[in-house]
Amino acid sequence: MNQRQLEQMARQMQKEMMRIQEELANTTVEGTAGSYVTVTMNGHRDVKSIKIAPEVVDPDDIETLQDLIVAAITDASKKAQELAEQRLGPLAGGMKLPGF
């Protein structure tokens, strides 16, 4: 493979990476903590919304609500990471990418 072919291949990979990054920005995943808290996040792990069931809101037990929110964010983040690995996997040749 010559230099020109390598450069062309690199440009194609870069275009594909940009397309996948845009797709990840527009794809959402949901993480949940039971049926009490739902976090919606995009493929870049940006939180887009949090829904909290009214019955879990107890002014005398804020700690449980906080734990549920953390659990839902963790679940959504894991799903977003899996989505990114799935979409970027073929491009990366199956190698783990830091930050994804």
C-alpha positions in Angstrom: 0.0 0.0 0.0 1.5 3.4 -1.0 1.3 6.7 0.8 -1.5 8.0 -1.3 -3.7 5.0 -0.6 -3.0 5.3 3.1 -3.9 9.0 3.1 -7.1 8.2 1.2 -8.0 5.4 3.7 -7.3 7.8 6.6 -9.7 10.4 5.1 -12.4 7.8 4.6 -12.0 6.6 8.2 -12.1 10.2 9.5 -15.4 10.9 7.5 -16.8 7.7 8.9 -15.8 8.6 12.4 -17.5 12.0 12.1 -20.6 10.4 10.8 -20.7 8.0 13.7 -20.0 10.8 16.2 -23.0 12.7 14.8 -25.1 9.6 15.0 -24.1 9.1 18.6 -25.1 12.7 19.4 -28.5 12.0 18.0 -29.1 8.6 19.5 -30.5 8.3 23.0 -30.4 5.6 25.6 -32.4 5.3 28.9 -31.0 4.2 32.2 -33.4 3.3 35.0 -33.4 2.7 38.7 -36.4 0.5 39.1 -39.5 2.3 37.8 -38.7 5.3 40.0 -36.0 7.2 38.0 -35.3 7.3 34.3 -32.3 9.1 32.8 -32.2 9.8 29.1 -28.7 10.4 27.7 -27.2 10.6 24.2 -24.4 8.4 22.9 -21.9 11.0 24.1 -23.2 10.6 27.6 -24.8 14.0 27.8 -27.8 13.8 30.1 -30.9 15.0 28.2 -33.6 14.4 30.8 -34.4 12.9 34.2 -37.9 11.7 35.1 -38.7 11.0 38.8 -41.8 9.2 39.9 -43.8 11.3 42.4 -44.1 8.5 44.9 -40.3 8.3 45.4 -40.1 12.0 46.4 -40.0 11.9 50.2 -38.6 15.0 52.0 -37.7 12.8 54.9 -35.6 10.4 52.7 -33.6 12.5 50.3 -30.8 9.9 50.4 -32.8 7.2 48.6 -33.8 9.6 45.8 -30.2 10.6 45.4 -29.1 7.0 45.2 -31.8 6.2 42.6 -30.6 9.1 40.5 -27.0 8.0 40.7 -28.0 4.4 39.8 -30.1 5.6 36.8 -27.2 7.8 35.5 -24.8 4.9 35.9 -27.1 2.6 34.0 -27.6 5.1 31.2 -23.8 5.8 31.0 -23.1 2.1 30.7 -25.7 1.8 27.9 -24.2 4.9 26.1 -20.7 3.4 26.3 -21.9 0.1 24.9 -23.7 2.0 22.1 -20.5 3.9 21.3 -18.4 0.7 21.4 -20.9 -1.1 19.1 -21.0 1.8 16.6 -17.2 2.5 16.7 -16.1 -1.1 17.0 -15.9 -1.9 13.3 -14.1 1.3 12.6 -11.6 0.7 15.5 -11.0 -2.9 14.5 -12.4 -4.1 17.8 -9.9 -2.3 20.0 -11.0 -0.5 23.2 -10.9 3.3 22.7 -10.2 5.4 25.8 -13.2 7.5 26.8 -15.7 5.4 24.8 
